[in-house]
């Protein structure tokens, strides 16, 4: 018995320590959904011209992307309770590539919206599946480090990719960029299968309606789940709305060129990255997230105040948001780590529902804001700032005692 126990311990240790290339591949895989979200943003005005539609209609295709993102979260989580997360992620990246091809050939904005939905259903599964690989293959004490690394990559990609997109659009049309994303998806699918170890569930559960219902009931019975879901949803609502509206705000209202637009997006992302770094290095994550969300409140309030004063510069947008996104960068990995600590029986359903709520909140909020036709600096600033203020209030109201 002692020998068998020792063998089991060695096996568990081996399973819990994937190699360096596996970790790198997990970080690379989560760039796919962020590239699909933001690489084409500088091309929004040109897409509107080519598809004979409005900039607002093209921006709504990002809401289609977010809707696909939300669907992918839940579907990937449910399937991961039965199948290997690595294999599912490879299939998702192939579907991401298919969506890119469809987008490149889109004759109308409606078809573009459908294509971006397909693209998101496939590629964005990395948000759930890569974290399930971490939960199933990495020891508990290594998870926060990896989750913050994922958060930093997720923040940096939509900030840097528009800059590359604005440079690429000078030499290639937007349709070619979608084809490039398709090629990236196929390459990543093959690399994921090659470099990442299998991450099958310990006890596979068939995705039947009854099993899914039990998993959902278990998730909602956990008080901690609600708290972390609200935190991550508010963080994402503010961050995604800015990404979606950034072309209108920076190019439309402030006259930024495509290159300037790409550079300006880097500034808010620095705040996001700084928040993730702070919580990564903090001795007490709860204290760090509380301090960083003070930045959310200050940045959100400053954004609205500067817009109300009519300060006519893009710096009055990106600098307050750099401060505001300190809390976003800290709150997202904090909430994700809290989810993993719940140790749910139906891990996939729990993760899928968690990220479905996050992405669904971002999609619904952006659609509502578009429906209101907010076309002034003040109104868009208020729409972006409100979730940041609410994030600070919720974090401070729910982290007064140790969870």
Number of C-alpha atoms within 10 A of each C-alpha: 6 7 8 9 10 11 12 12 12 12 11 14 14 13 16 17 15 16 12 10 13 17 19 12 18 23 21 17 27 24 23 28 27 22 22 25 27 21 25 22 29 28 23 19 20 15 22 18 12 13 15 12 14 14 17 15 15 23 24 21 22 27 27 23 27 29 24 27 31 28 24 28 32 23 19 28 30 26 20 32 27 18 20 19 29 25 19 20 27 26 20 27 31 23 22 32 30 23 28 30 22 21 28 21 15 17 13 15 22 16 15 25 22 19 26 30 26 26 34 34 27 31 32 31 34 29 27 28 30 24 24 26 23 23 20 19 21 21 14 15 8 13 18 21 17 19 22 26 20 23 25 23 19 24 25 20 21 24 25 19 25 28 25 16 23 23 15 18 20 12 9 11 14 25 19 18 21 23 20 15 23 27 17 18 29 20 15 21 24 14 16 22 17 14 18 21 18 15 21 19 19 10 10 14 18 15 18 10 9 10 16 19 13 14 22 16 12 16 24 13 11 12 10 17 20 14 17 22 22 20 25 25 25 24 30 25 27 28 25 22 23 24 18 20 22 22 26 23 22 23 18 15 16 17 15 19 15 23 17 16 23 26 18 23 25 22 19 24 27 22 28 30 24 21 32 33 19 19 26 21 13 13 10 10 19 20 15 21 29 22 20 28 31 22 25 33 25 18 26 30 20 21 26 24 17 19 20 14 9 12 13 13 15 17 15 17 28 23 19 25 33 26 29 33 33 30 33 36 33 33 34 27 27 24 23 24 20 18 22 20 12 15 11 16 16 25 23 30 29 29 27 29 27 28 25 26 20 25 27 24 23 25 25 15 19 26 17 10 16 20 10 10 11 14 13 12 21 17 17 23 24 19 20 23 29 18 24 31 24 20 28 28 17 17 23 18 11 15 14 11 8 7 8
